[in-house]
Amino acid sequence: MKPGSSRTRLINPANDGLKGAGTKLTAAALNMRLLPVVAVVLMACMAMTVSSCKEEHKEMMSGRIDPEKFPTMKTTDVSTLVSDSGVTRYKIASPLWLMFDQAKVPVWRFPKGLHLEKYDDFFRKDATVDCDSATYYKNDQIWRLDGYVRIANVLNERFLTNQLYWDQRRQKIYSDSFIHIEKSDRIIEGYGFESNEKLTNYRVLNVSGIFPVDKFKNGGGGAQPDSSGVSASAPVVQPARSDSSGMRRSRAAEAGQEN
């Protein structure tokens, strides 16, 4: 074989090693470039998984809650104004307000007492209401006031009873319980009561007595019951007898506190 006539390849181990190393470096660099992409994909998958788990947990929690026993909203030390058609109608103040909007019969409950003020179209106070507890039936728009219920109208007349209903749709206030009414010149007591919302036009259905204010304060004797029913403008008769409902005792205790 003549020199230079054949194609001879000289193997250089050093050069071949460098080429192999370069190939490995190129592959490593490519893998490094792919790492952020892989990380983003993994994070997205994890986020979808966590989100799915959270939604399922929320549904399970909502499925275990009894809307008849657990309120949808609980507010403490609340004082708020309630508007109707852009006009402020009421002011509500209570230590505890529980809303059961998801119950079969949606109600608001005020188990620790309620103070309510009613306003006219010119934001003048029509009446004030205080009671030991209250329930508002949203669908029927009816208030039920319980306990020691005290109401005052614009004439500064006071109404005391153990239970009272206020129908906002019919604009009526009524009760089947014992009622004690304090006017400027006389006291009216009886059972059953109906009135307009402003408590300016009312009547006691079963009057047990009507008597002067001074005789009531001095602890006068009893009057003859009258089952015919009289209006608030009825003439004065002898003082009424003591009633077993305890309303007089509550009023006497209140008077003692004032003194």
C-alpha positions in Angstrom: 0.0 0.0 0.0 1.4 3.3 -1.0 1.7 6.1 1.4 -1.2 8.5 1.0 -3.2 6.2 -1.3 -5.4 4.8 1.4 -7.8 6.5 3.8 -6.5 5.9 7.2 -8.4 7.2 10.3 -6.3 7.6 13.4 -8.3 7.0 16.6 -7.7 9.6 19.2 -9.2 8.4 22.5 -9.0 11.9 23.9 -11.1 13.4 21.1 -13.7 10.6 21.3 -14.0 11.1 25.1 -14.6 14.9 24.6 -17.4 14.2 22.0 -19.1 11.8 24.4 -18.9 14.2 27.3 -20.3 16.9 25.0 -23.3 14.8 24.2 -24.0 14.1 27.8 -23.7 17.8 28.7 -26.2 18.6 25.9 -28.7 16.1 27.2 -28.2 17.4 30.8 -28.8 21.0 29.6 -32.0 19.9 27.8 -33.2 18.1 30.9 -32.6 21.3 32.9 -34.6 23.3 30.4 -37.5 20.8 30.8 -37.5 20.9 34.6 -39.5 24.2 34.9 -42.1 22.9 32.4 -42.4 19.6 34.3 -42.7 21.5 37.6 -45.5 23.7 36.3 -47.4 20.7 35.0 -47.0 18.9 38.4 -48.1 22.0 40.3 -51.2 22.4 38.1 -52.2 18.8 38.7 -51.7 19.1 42.4 -53.8 22.3 42.5 -56.6 20.6 40.6 -56.5 17.7 43.0 -56.5 19.9 46.1 -59.3 22.0 44.7 -61.4 18.9 44.0 -60.8 17.6 47.5 -61.9 21.0 49.0 -65.1 21.1 47.0 -66.0 17.6 48.1 -65.3 18.4 51.7 -67.5 21.4 51.6 -70.4 19.5 50.2 -70.0 16.8 52.9 -70.0 19.5 55.6 -73.1 21.2 54.2 -74.8 17.8 54.0 -74.3 17.1 57.7 -75.7 20.5 58.9 -79.3 20.6 60.0 -80.8 23.9 58.8 -83.5 23.6 61.5 -81.0 23.7 64.3 -78.0 25.5 62.9 -78.4 29.2 61.8 -77.2 30.4 58.4 -76.0 33.6 60.1 -75.2 34.5 63.7 -74.7 38.1 64.8 -74.0 39.5 68.3 -74.6 42.9 69.7 -76.4 44.0 66.6 -78.0 47.4 66.0 -79.3 48.0 62.5 -81.9 50.0 60.5 -84.4 48.1 58.3 -85.6 49.8 55.1 -88.6 49.2 52.9 -88.8 50.7 49.4 -85.9 53.0 50.3 -87.6 54.3 53.4 -86.2 53.5 56.9 -89.0 51.7 58.8 -87.4 50.1 61.8 -84.4 50.0 64.1 -83.5 46.6 65.6 -81.1 46.1 68.5 -80.3 42.8 70.1 -77.5 40.9 71.9 -78.0 37.9 69.6 -79.6 37.6 66.2 -79.9 34.1 64.7 -81.1 33.7 61.0 -82.5 30.3 59.9 -83.0 31.2 56.2 -82.6 27.6 55.0 -85.1 26.1 57.4 -88.5 24.8 56.1 -90.1 27.8 57.8 -87.5 30.6 57.6 -87.3 32.5 60.8 -85.1 35.1 62.6 -84.7 34.5 66.4 -83.7 36.9 69.1 -83.4 34.6 72.1 -81.7 37.2 74.4 -84.2 40.0 73.9 -85.1 42.6 71.4 -85.4 46.4 71.2 -87.4 47.6 68.2 -88.3 51.2 67.1 -90.9 51.8 64.4 -90.7 54.9 62.2 -93.2 56.7 60.0 -92.5 58.0 56.5 -90.7 61.1 57.9 -88.5 59.0 60.2 -90.5 60.0 63.3 -90.9 57.3 65.9 -94.3 55.6 65.9 -93.7 53.0 68.7 -91.0 51.3 70.7 -91.0 47.6 71.6 -89.0 45.7 74.2 -89.3 42.0 75.0 -87.4 39.1 76.5 -87.3 37.1 73.2 -88.7 37.5 69.7 -89.2 35.4 66.5 -89.8 36.8 63.1 -91.5 34.6 60.5 -90.1 35.8 57.2 -92.6 34.3 54.7 -95.6 35.5 56.7 -94.0 38.7 57.9 -95.2 38.2 61.4 -93.4 39.0 64.6 -94.0 37.0 67.8 -92.9 38.8 71.0 -92.5 36.7 74.2 -91.7 37.2 77.9 -92.1 40.6 79.5 -93.3 42.6 76.5 -93.4 46.4 76.8 -94.7 48.7 74.1 -95.1 52.5 74.1 -96.9 54.6 71.4 -96.6 58.2 70.3 -99.1 59.2 73.0 -96.8 57.7 75.7 -99.3 55.0 76.5 -97.8 51.8 77.7 -98.8 48.3 76.9 -97.6 45.3 79.0 -98.3 41.6 78.1 -96.7 38.2 78.1 -97.1 37.5 74.3 -97.9 39.7 71.3 -98.1 39.2 67.6 -97.4 41.8 64.9 -98.7 41.1 61.4 -96.9 43.5 59.1 -98.9 42.5 56.0 -102.2 43.2 57.6 -100.7 46.1 59.7 -102.3 44.7 62.8 -101.1 43.9 66.4 -103.0 41.3 68.4 -102.7 39.1 71.5 -104.7 36.4 73.3 -102.9 36.9 76.6 -103.5 39.2 79.5 -103.0 42.8 78.6 -102.3 45.8 80.8 -102.6 49.3 79.3 -101.5 52.5 81.0 -103.1 55.7 79.8 -102.6 59.1 81.2 -105.8 59.0 83.3 -106.7 55.3 83.6 -105.6 51.7 83.6 -107.2 49.1 81.4 -106.7 45.3 82.0 -108.2 42.3 80.3 -107.6 39.4 77.9 -107.3 39.6 74.2 -106.1 42.7 72.3 -106.3 44.1 68.8 -104.8 47.3 67.4 -103.4 49.0 64.4 -99.6 49.2 64.0 -99.3 52.6 65.6 -101.3 51.5 68.7 -103.6 54.5 68.4 -106.8 52.6 67.6 -107.1 49.5 69.8 -109.5 47.5 71.9 -109.4 44.9 74.7 -111.6 41.9 73.8 -112.4 40.8 77.4 -112.0 43.6 79.9 -111.5 42.6 83.5 -111.4 46.2 84.7 -110.8 49.9 84.0 -109.8 52.2 86.9 -108.1 55.5 87.6 -104.4 55.6 87.7 -104.2 56.9 91.3 -106.3 54.0 92.6 -104.1 51.5 90.8 -100.9 53.1 92.3 -102.6 52.9 95.8 -103.5 49.3 95.3 -107.3 49.6 95.1 -109.8 46.8 95.2 -111.2 44.7 92.4 -113.7 45.4 89.7 -116.5 43.4 88.2 -115.3 41.6 85.0 -117.0 42.6 81.7 -116.9 40.0 79.0 -118.7 42.2 76.4 -115.4 43.9 75.3 -115.0 47.7 75.4 -112.8 50.2 73.5 -110.0 52.2 75.0 -112.4 55.2 75.4 -114.6 53.3 77.9 -115.7 55.2 81.1 -113.8 54.6 84.3 -115.1 51.9 86.7 -113.8 50.4 89.9 -110.2 49.1 90.0 -109.6 45.6 88.7 -108.7 42.6 90.8 -105.2 41.2 90.9 -104.3 38.9 88.0 -102.5 35.6 88.4 -100.3 36.2 85.3 -97.8 38.1 87.4 -98.0 41.2 85.2 -98.9 43.4 88.2 -96.0 42.0 90.2 -93.7 42.9 87.2 -95.1 46.4 87.0 -94.8 46.9 90.8 -91.2 45.7 90.7 -90.5 48.1 87.8 -92.1 51.0 89.8 -89.9 50.1 92.8 -86.8 50.4 90.6 -88.0 53.8 89.3 -88.4 55.0 92.9 
